[in-house]
């Protein structure tokens, strides 16, 4: 009868390589920590430990690395990231000008970035219609519609 326990090291190596390949595709350090845990499991195999001790060692090392080293690495990697909001988050607070009168749920606004969006008035604006040419500020984005508040101009 063939004893498959002598080939367990191959399983550990395959697990390490698969985790490293997945890590190269995701770059989130999760699978890298699991790969190091698998290396610990391989080390336990080489020390002659039982199969359950190998798996337990791999799991404990992986969890410890995920909870301790991974947050530090992620913080280090994101340290120089650009904090400027982008996409929809950048629209909140942006100024614009009404292109087509806004009444109830219809109207168009040209934002400061040059984009034209369908618009509706925010309930707290207290107005029912906003005429063409009025300055507005984006309160929030709701799907493909910006919710705007008219801006009172100071002509002093």
Secondary structure, 3 states (H helix, E strand, C coil): CCCHHHHHHHHHHHHHHHHHHHHHHHCCCHHHHHHHHHHHHHHHHHCCCCHHHHHHHHHHHHHHHHHHHHHHHHHHHCCCCCCCCCHHHHCCCCEEEEEEEEECCEEEEEECCCCEEEEEECHHHCCCEECCCCEEEEEEEECCEEEEEECCCCCC
